[in-house]
Amino acid sequence: MKNRLLSLGLLGAIVSALCCFTPLLPIVLTAVGLTGLLGLLYNDAVLLPILAGFLILTGYALWRQKQQE
């Protein structure tokens, strides 16, 4: 379970960082056909808290892994 939590946190942090700092999100939404959501989701007020949440989740998973050793 601890490895799943760590991998989820790392994967989410990487994906949200890519969406935050590169134009990955507009390309993906255009390819899927959800361009209408672009104005809502491609916003720093949405992406930065998601990135922070995944970074906190990663830190928690690392802390929990260290406590169990």
C-alpha positions as CSV (number, residue, x, y, z in Angstrom):
1,M,0.0,0.0,0.0
2,K,2.8,2.4,0.8
3,N,4.4,2.0,-2.6
4,R,1.0,2.7,-4.3
5,L,0.6,5.9,-2.3
6,L,4.1,7.0,-3.2
7,S,3.7,6.2,-6.9
8,L,0.3,7.9,-7.0
9,G,1.8,11.0,-5.5
10,L,4.8,11.1,-7.8
11,L,2.8,10.4,-10.9
12,G,0.3,13.0,-10.0
13,A,3.0,15.6,-9.2
14,I,4.7,14.9,-12.5
15,V,1.6,15.1,-14.6
16,S,0.3,18.3,-12.9
17,A,3.8,19.9,-13.2
18,L,3.8,19.1,-16.9
19,C,0.3,20.6,-17.3
20,C,1.3,23.6,-15.3
21,F,4.5,24.5,-17.1
22,T,4.1,23.2,-20.6
23,P,1.2,23.3,-23.1
24,L,0.4,19.6,-22.5
25,L,-3.1,20.2,-21.2
26,P,-4.4,22.1,-24.2
27,I,-3.0,19.5,-26.6
28,V,-4.6,16.6,-24.6
29,L,-7.9,18.4,-24.2
30,T,-8.0,19.2,-27.9
31,A,-7.1,15.6,-28.9
32,V,-9.9,14.3,-26.6
33,G,-12.4,16.8,-27.9
34,L,-12.9,18.7,-24.6
35,T,-11.7,22.1,-25.7
36,G,-14.5,23.8,-23.8
37,L,-12.9,22.8,-20.5
38,L,-9.7,24.6,-21.5
39,G,-10.7,27.9,-20.0
40,L,-11.7,26.4,-16.7
41,L,-8.8,23.9,-16.2
42,Y,-5.8,25.7,-17.8
43,N,-5.6,28.2,-15.0
44,D,-2.9,28.5,-12.3
45,A,-5.6,28.8,-9.6
46,V,-6.6,25.3,-10.4
47,L,-3.3,23.6,-11.4
48,L,-1.1,24.9,-8.7
49,P,-3.2,23.6,-5.7
50,I,-3.4,20.3,-7.5
51,L,0.4,20.2,-7.8
52,A,0.7,21.2,-4.1
53,G,-1.7,18.5,-3.1
54,F,0.2,15.8,-4.9
55,L,3.5,17.0,-3.5
56,I,2.1,16.9,0.0
57,L,0.8,13.4,-0.7
58,T,4.3,12.3,-1.9
59,G,5.8,13.8,1.3
60,Y,3.3,12.0,3.4
61,A,4.0,8.7,1.7
62,L,7.8,9.2,2.2
63,W,7.3,10.1,5.9
64,R,5.1,7.1,6.5
65,Q,7.5,4.8,4.8
66,K,10.3,6.2,7.0
67,Q,8.2,5.7,10.1
68,Q,7.5,2.1,9.4
69,E,11.2,1.2,8.9
